[in-house]
Structures are given as C-alpha cells and as structure tokens.
Amino acid sequence: MRSRTSFSLPEGKMHAL
C-alpha cells in the first residue's frame, strides 16, 4: 500500500498474488 500511487496497475496485480 505504498507504491499504489506509482504502480496502480502493475503493483496492484502483484500485491494481489
């Protein structure tokens, strides 16, 4: 929940996993 601002799509999908 820290790179959500920079990576809203790439990081979001990786975090879900």
N, CA, C and O atoms as a Maestro MAE file, in Angstrom:
{
 s_m_m2io_version
 :::
 2.0.0
}

f_m_ct {
 s_m_title
 :::
 protein
 m_atom[68] {
  # First column is atom index #
  i_m_mmod_type
  r_m_x_coord
  r_m_y_coord
  r_m_z_coord
  i_m_residue_number
  s_m_chain_name
  s_m_pdb_residue_name
  s_m_pdb_atom_name
  i_m_atomic_number
  :::
  1 25 0.841 -1.205 0.000 1 A "MET " " N  " 7
  2 3 0.000 0.000 0.000 1 A "MET " " CA " 6
  3 2 0.873 1.252 0.000 1 A "MET " " C  " 6
  4 15 0.483 2.287 0.539 1 A "MET " " O  " 8
  5 25 2.038 1.153 -0.597 2 A "ARG " " N  " 7
  6 3 2.930 2.322 -0.627 2 A "ARG " " CA " 6
  7 2 3.230 2.693 -2.079 2 A "ARG " " C  " 6
  8 15 3.409 3.872 -2.386 2 A "ARG " " O  " 8
  9 25 3.287 1.725 -2.960 3 A "SER " " N  " 7
  10 3 3.572 2.031 -4.380 3 A "SER " " CA " 6
  11 2 2.273 2.137 -5.178 3 A "SER " " C  " 6
  12 15 2.286 2.216 -6.406 3 A "SER " " O  " 8
  13 25 1.158 2.136 -4.459 4 A "ARG " " N  " 7
  14 3 -0.149 2.202 -5.137 4 A "ARG " " CA " 6
  15 2 -0.229 3.512 -5.951 4 A "ARG " " C  " 6
  16 15 -0.886 3.567 -6.991 4 A "ARG " " O  " 8
  17 25 0.433 4.532 -5.472 5 A "THR " " N  " 7
  18 3 0.383 5.833 -6.167 5 A "THR " " CA " 6
  19 2 1.187 5.769 -7.467 5 A "THR " " C  " 6
  20 15 0.795 6.332 -8.489 5 A "THR " " O  " 8
  21 25 2.306 5.077 -7.399 6 A "SER " " N  " 7
  22 3 3.168 4.975 -8.588 6 A "SER " " CA " 6
  23 2 2.724 3.815 -9.476 6 A "SER " " C  " 6
  24 15 2.602 3.950 -10.693 6 A "SER " " O  " 8
  25 25 2.485 2.659 -8.826 7 A "PHE " " N  " 7
  26 3 2.077 1.476 -9.589 7 A "PHE " " CA " 6
  27 2 0.656 1.066 -9.222 7 A "PHE " " C  " 6
  28 15 0.444 0.226 -8.347 7 A "PHE " " O  " 8
  29 25 -0.288 1.657 -9.884 8 A "SER " " N  " 7
  30 3 -1.693 1.361 -9.561 8 A "SER " " CA " 6
  31 2 -2.141 0.072 -10.260 8 A "SER " " C  " 6
  32 15 -3.044 -0.617 -9.785 8 A "SER " " O  " 8
  33 25 -1.509 -0.243 -11.379 9 A "LEU " " N  " 7
  34 3 -1.908 -1.443 -12.131 9 A "LEU " " CA " 6
  35 2 -0.898 -2.578 -11.973 9 A "LEU " " C  " 6
  36 15 -1.281 -3.686 -11.598 9 A "LEU " " O  " 8
  37 25 0.373 -2.330 -12.247 10 A "PRO " " N  " 7
  38 3 1.416 -3.351 -12.144 10 A "PRO " " CA " 6
  39 2 1.588 -3.857 -10.717 10 A "PRO " " C  " 6
  40 15 1.567 -5.065 -10.479 10 A "PRO " " O  " 8
  41 25 1.755 -2.955 -9.782 11 A "GLU " " N  " 7
  42 3 1.965 -3.328 -8.383 11 A "GLU " " CA " 6
  43 2 0.682 -3.909 -7.785 11 A "GLU " " C  " 6
  44 15 0.723 -4.851 -6.992 11 A "GLU " " O  " 8
  45 25 -0.435 -3.343 -8.170 12 A "GLY " " N  " 7
  46 3 -1.718 -3.820 -7.649 12 A "GLY " " CA " 6
  47 2 -1.927 -5.291 -7.950 12 A "GLY " " C  " 6
  48 15 -2.384 -6.048 -7.094 12 A "GLY " " O  " 8
  49 25 -1.594 -5.694 -9.162 13 A "LYS " " N  " 7
  50 3 -1.776 -7.107 -9.556 13 A "LYS " " CA " 6
  51 2 -0.770 -7.992 -8.828 13 A "LYS " " C  " 6
  52 15 -1.098 -9.111 -8.435 13 A "LYS " " O  " 8
  53 25 0.435 -7.504 -8.649 14 A "MET " " N  " 7
  54 3 1.474 -8.291 -7.975 14 A "MET " " CA " 6
  55 2 1.138 -8.447 -6.494 14 A "MET " " C  " 6
  56 15 1.384 -9.496 -5.898 14 A "MET " " O  " 8
  57 25 0.578 -7.396 -5.912 15 A "HIS " " N  " 7
  58 3 0.238 -7.427 -4.491 15 A "HIS " " CA " 6
  59 2 -0.899 -8.412 -4.227 15 A "HIS " " C  " 6
  60 15 -0.962 -9.049 -3.175 15 A "HIS " " O  " 8
  61 25 -1.784 -8.520 -5.200 16 A "ALA " " N  " 7
  62 3 -2.935 -9.418 -5.060 16 A "ALA " " CA " 6
  63 2 -2.447 -10.862 -4.942 16 A "ALA " " C  " 6
  64 15 -3.037 -11.671 -4.227 16 A "ALA " " O  " 8
  65 25 -1.369 -11.169 -5.650 17 A "LEU " " N  " 7
  66 3 -0.846 -12.533 -5.642 17 A "LEU " " CA " 6
  67 2 -0.150 -12.786 -4.309 17 A "LEU " " C  " 6
  68 15 0.369 -13.878 -4.081 17 A "LEU " " O  " 8
  :::
 }
 m_bond[67] {
  # First column is bond index #
  i_m_from
  i_m_to
  i_m_order
  :::
  1 1 2 1
  2 2 3 1
  3 3 4 2
  4 3 5 1
  5 5 6 1
  6 6 7 1
  7 7 8 2
  8 7 9 1
  9 9 10 1
  10 10 11 1
  11 11 12 2
  12 11 13 1
  13 13 14 1
  14 14 15 1
  15 15 16 2
  16 15 17 1
  17 17 18 1
  18 18 19 1
  19 19 20 2
  20 19 21 1
  21 21 22 1
  22 22 23 1
  23 23 24 2
  24 23 25 1
  25 25 26 1
  26 26 27 1
  27 27 28 2
  28 27 29 1
  29 29 30 1
  30 30 31 1
  31 31 32 2
  32 31 33 1
  33 33 34 1
  34 34 35 1
  35 35 36 2
  36 35 37 1
  37 37 38 1
  38 38 39 1
  39 39 40 2
  40 39 41 1
  41 41 42 1
  42 42 43 1
  43 43 44 2
  44 43 45 1
  45 45 46 1
  46 46 47 1
  47 47 48 2
  48 47 49 1
  49 49 50 1
  50 50 51 1
  51 51 52 2
  52 51 53 1
  53 53 54 1
  54 54 55 1
  55 55 56 2
  56 55 57 1
  57 57 58 1
  58 58 59 1
  59 59 60 2
  60 59 61 1
  61 61 62 1
  62 62 63 1
  63 63 64 2
  64 63 65 1
  65 65 66 1
  66 66 67 1
  67 67 68 2
  :::
 }
}
